[in-house]
Amino acid sequence: MYNWSELEQHRQDIIQTMMNRSYVTLHMDSPEMVAPIHTAATMIKGWFVEMSDRQKFGSQLLFEQSRDGGNALVGYNQPTVAKELFRVRRGNVDNIKWPNEDFKNSALQSLQIFERATKTIYSLLTRDILNLEMLYQNHFETDYQNDHDFYPSPFDFFHYYNSESCSSTDNCYEHVDPGFLTIVPASAVPGLQIFDRTTGTWVSVEDDLIPFEDWVVFTGHTTKLLTQDYYLGSVHRVSKNCSDRFSVVYEWRPNGGSSF
């Protein structure tokens, strides 16, 4: 565990940990980075529980990805019988059908926090081996609204039901995220598991973490490709628990049509 305010002091240890295990845990000793995320998560938790499926699906918006082809979404979705989510993306945010204005403000503030944190962490990990100026220009600063409404990087609020009725359906099967980097603030109901290559075992990484104040950060497939296996993609999953799990996930993904 490394304090956010002391990242540079522990840079080599963080790099080594990410190389060996494909994830690190950070303690966010900066309250202004925690409060908006906790506020947004609390608001959407109430919305998940109180609204009907019809009302929730009314916030779903599908859009065409002109650079990548195919469709993507913002707003509500229920990808399996085991979970539901509300997805936020940067771009033309006024087109998102927000649950309410207060949630919109907290969610967008949280998204900015995650984007800034992503840059800081990725610079720490890769500034000696990658051209970060070009990378950020292509995958953060690009004016995406010229092509379509939203950026590809998803910011998700998840609700895992953990009920008997969906006990036979995985919460989230083991996989590697396609993007550069994923940030998961610890949930009050643990479930995130990461495969530790050094021990060959699954680690329940949230068990001893403080909800929202401690973050789990792991690398995706794009980073594996860019760094030529210097960092590997983190294999992870979400296990079952005895009560509802509400969690927040930000994943930095490459913009479509960009080349490395």
Secondary structure, 3 states (H helix, E strand, C coil): CEEHHHCHHHHHHHHHHHHHHCEEEEECCCHHHHHHHHHHHHHHHHHHHHCCHHHHHCCCEEEECCCCCCEEEEEEEEEECCEEEEEECCECHHHCCCCCHHHHHHHHHHHHHHHHHHHHHHHHHHCCCCCHHHHHHHHCCCCHHHCCCECCCCEEEEEECCCHHHCCCCCEEEEECCCCEEEEECCCCCCEEEEECCCCEEEECCCCCCCCCEEEEEECHHHHHHCCCCCCCCEEEECCCCCCEEEEEEEECCCCCCCC
